[in-house]
Amino acid sequence: MSELYLLRHAKAAPQSDGTADRDRPLTTRGQEGARAIGRWIAKHGLDPDLALCSPAIRTRQTMDIVAAALPRRSEIAFDKALYLADSDALLARLREIPEGVRRVMVVGHNPGLHELAQTLSDVTTGALANRLAQGLPTAALARFEIATEWGSLARRGARLVAFVTPKELRG
């Protein structure tokens, strides 16, 4: 059984004149949200073997904060194809993961990440699926279990087992 963790970047500063979208940093609230999700990940024993991360500043900063909470250092691959990637491109990238890699985290952007989460989920009803259908807010994490090899990953091919947001963790 493999696991997939889809993590949307934390809250970023709005784009301002002269600042490229890729260069938007996390806000203070975003940093706090990333730390909260990192603590939740560590508390629940999620330990990715590989993290695929968009090269945007906000995703890198989110990854750095979350990685600091992990029990061991994961392999992190910054992949420019993940920047604002749609769900089809994200799924294609996941299918390239080598056999033997059991736990993968993707740190990316909406709407592609949210669409991928909905596409992969084997159910469209129930408490978790209903929450996921509402959206994937900043620093939200969707955790899936996958019973096939990465190369065979298909629509409705994963079981959604957890969905958590920083807002929930703040109470």
ZIQUINOR-V507524 format. One record per pair of residues at least 4 apart in sequence whose ideal C-beta (glycine too) atoms are under 6 Angstrom apart, sorted by the first residue. I is the first residue (numbers start at 1). J is the second residue. Records with the same first field share a line. If there is no record, write none. Layout:
I = J ; J
This chain:
1 = 145
2 = 102 ; 146
3 = 103 ; 145
4 = 104 ; 144 ; 146
5 = 46 ; 105 ; 143
6 = 106 ; 113 ; 117 ; 142
7 = 107 ; 141
8 = 113 ; 136 ; 138 ; 140
9 = 58 ; 59 ; 62
10 = 26 ; 30 ; 33 ; 34 ; 62 ; 138 ; 139
11 = 27 ; 29 ; 30 ; 33 ; 138
12 = 24 ; 26 ; 30 ; 58
13 = 24 ; 25 ; 27
15 = 19 ; 21 ; 24
19 = 23
22 = 56
23 = 57
24 = 58
25 = 57
26 = 30 ; 31 ; 58 ; 61
33 = 139 ; 166
34 = 62 ; 65 ; 66 ; 139
35 = 65
36 = 166 ; 169
37 = 139 ; 141 ; 166
38 = 65 ; 66 ; 69
39 = 69
40 = 164
41 = 46
42 = 69
47 = 71
48 = 74 ; 103 ; 105
49 = 101 ; 102 ; 103
50 = 75 ; 101 ; 104
51 = 74 ; 76 ; 105
52 = 77 ; 79 ; 106
53 = 59 ; 63 ; 76 ; 78 ; 107
54 = 59 ; 82 ; 83 ; 108
55 = 78 ; 80
56 = 83
59 = 107
62 = 107
63 = 67 ; 107
82 = 108
84 = 109
85 = 89 ; 90 ; 112
86 = 112
87 = 112 ; 115 ; 116 ; 119
90 = 112 ; 116
94 = 150 ; 153
95 = 150 ; 151 ; 153
97 = 101 ; 104 ; 150
99 = 149
108 = 113
110 = 114 ; 136
111 = 115
113 = 136
114 = 136
117 = 132 ; 142
119 = 155
120 = 144 ; 158
121 = 129 ; 160
122 = 156 ; 159
123 = 129
124 = 129
125 = 129
128 = 160 ; 163
131 = 163
132 = 163
136 = 140
137 = 165
139 = 166
140 = 165
141 = 164
142 = 163
143 = 161 ; 162
144 = 158 ; 160
145 = 159 ; 161
146 = 158
148 = 152
153 = 157
164 = 168
